[in-house]
Amino acid sequence: MDPLENVDIRKFLPHRESMLMVDKLVFLTDDFVKTEFLIKEDNVFLKNKTFIESGLIENIAQTCSVIAGSSYFNEGDERHENNSRVIGYISALKSVEIYELPKVNDLLVSQGTMVSRFDFENYLTCTMKGKILCGDKVLLDCLLNLFIKDTRHEG
C-alpha cells in the first residue's frame, strides 16, 4: 500500500473548504510533490463550468507549498499537536503559461519541483517550478516564489 494513500492534505496546508484546491497528496520528497484535485460543481473558481486562471494558480501554489510547509510538521502529526502555525504567500509569479482551462469534473494532476530554498529562523523562501496536467494535456507551466512563515514564535 502506498504510504501516502491515507494522508490528510490538510495536515500540510492551512486552507479549508472552499479555498482548498488540493484533494490528495500522491507523492512527496524533499524536492518534488505530486497532487490531485477534482474540480467540483460548487468550486469558487468556476465561471460557466470552466475552472478559471486564478483557480489554476491557487492549485499550483498549494501543491508547491506542500514541500516547503511539510518541514514545519512532524511526520504523522496534526497541526495542533506539534504547535505549528504556518502561513504562506505567493511572493512572485516569475513566469506563467496557461495553455487551456479545465472544466467541471476534470481531474488535475499537479507537480511541483523545488528549484531553490533559503531557510531562516522562522520563515523560508523558495522558488518552485510547477506544472498542471489534465489527462495527457499540460494546462499550466510556471515558476513561482513562495514565502512560508511559522508564526508560533511571534509575540
C-alpha positions in Angstrom: 0.0 0.0 0.0 1.2 3.5 -0.9 2.2 5.2 2.4 0.6 8.5 1.2 -2.7 6.8 0.4 -4.5 8.0 3.6 -2.6 11.2 4.3 -4.9 14.1 5.0 -3.7 17.0 2.8 -5.0 19.5 5.5 -2.0 18.4 7.6 0.2 20.3 5.1 -2.0 23.2 4.1 -3.8 25.8 6.2 -6.6 26.1 3.6 -10.0 24.8 4.2 -13.2 24.5 2.2 -14.0 26.5 0.0 -10.4 27.6 -0.7 -8.7 24.1 -0.5 -7.6 23.4 -4.1 -5.8 20.1 -3.5 -7.6 16.8 -2.6 -4.9 14.2 -2.5 -1.2 14.1 -1.9 0.1 11.5 -4.4 3.9 11.7 -3.9 6.2 13.8 -1.8 10.0 14.1 -1.4 12.2 17.0 -0.2 12.2 18.5 -3.7 9.2 17.1 -5.6 5.4 16.9 -4.9 2.5 15.5 -6.9 -1.1 16.1 -6.0 -4.6 15.5 -7.4 -7.7 17.8 -7.5 -11.1 17.0 -8.8 -13.0 20.1 -10.0 -16.5 20.0 -8.5 -19.6 22.0 -9.5 -19.5 24.2 -6.4 -15.9 25.4 -6.8 -15.4 29.1 -6.1 -13.1 29.4 -9.2 -15.7 28.3 -11.8 -17.2 30.6 -14.5 -19.6 28.9 -16.9 -18.4 25.4 -15.7 -14.8 26.4 -16.6 -12.1 26.5 -13.9 -10.6 30.0 -14.3 -6.9 31.1 -14.3 -6.9 32.1 -10.7 -8.0 28.7 -9.7 -5.1 27.1 -11.6 -2.7 29.5 -9.9 -4.1 28.7 -6.4 -3.9 24.9 -7.2 -0.3 25.0 -8.2 0.6 27.3 -5.3 -1.0 25.0 -2.8 0.7 22.0 -4.4 4.1 23.6 -4.3 3.7 24.9 -0.7 3.3 21.3 0.5 7.0 20.7 0.0 8.0 23.9 1.9 5.3 23.7 4.5 6.0 20.0 5.3 9.2 20.9 7.0 7.2 22.6 9.8 5.3 19.4 10.7 6.4 16.2 12.4 5.6 13.2 10.3 2.1 11.9 11.1 1.2 14.8 13.5 -1.7 17.1 13.2 -1.0 20.8 13.0 -2.1 21.5 16.6 -0.1 18.5 18.1 3.2 20.0 17.2 2.1 23.6 17.9 2.8 24.8 14.4 1.0 27.7 12.8 2.2 28.3 9.3 1.1 30.9 6.8 2.2 31.2 3.2 2.2 33.6 0.4 3.0 33.6 -3.3 5.7 36.3 -3.3 6.3 36.3 -7.0 5.0 34.7 -10.2 8.1 34.7 -12.3 6.5 33.1 -15.3 3.1 31.6 -16.0 1.9 29.9 -19.2 -1.7 28.8 -19.3 -2.5 26.6 -22.3 -6.0 25.5 -21.6 -8.7 25.8 -18.9 -10.3 22.7 -17.4 -14.0 22.0 -16.8 -16.1 20.7 -14.0 -15.3 17.0 -13.2 -11.8 17.3 -14.7 -9.0 15.7 -12.6 -6.0 18.0 -12.2 -2.6 16.3 -11.6 -0.2 19.0 -10.3 3.5 18.7 -9.9 6.0 21.0 -8.1 9.8 20.8 -8.1 12.0 22.8 -5.8 14.5 25.0 -7.7 16.0 26.8 -4.7 15.2 27.2 -1.0 16.5 29.5 1.7 15.7 28.8 5.3 15.8 31.4 8.1 14.9 31.2 11.8 11.0 31.5 11.5 10.5 31.5 7.7 11.7 30.3 4.4 11.5 31.4 0.8 11.8 29.2 -2.2 11.5 29.1 -5.9 9.4 26.3 -7.4 8.7 25.0 -10.9 5.1 24.0 -11.3 3.1 22.0 -13.9 -0.6 21.1 -14.0 -1.9 18.3 -16.3 -5.3 17.1 -17.1 -5.1 13.7 -18.8 -2.2 14.0 -21.3 -2.6 17.8 -21.7 -0.4 20.3 -20.0 -2.7 23.1 -18.7 -0.1 25.3 -16.9 3.7 25.7 -16.6 5.0 28.2 -14.1 7.9 29.4 -12.0 6.9 31.0 -8.7 8.3 32.1 -5.4 6.7 31.2 -2.1 7.2 32.7 1.4 6.3 30.4 4.3 6.3 31.6 7.9 5.9 29.8 11.2 4.0 32.3 13.4 4.2 30.4 16.7 7.3 32.5 17.7 5.6 35.8 17.3 4.6 37.7 20.5 
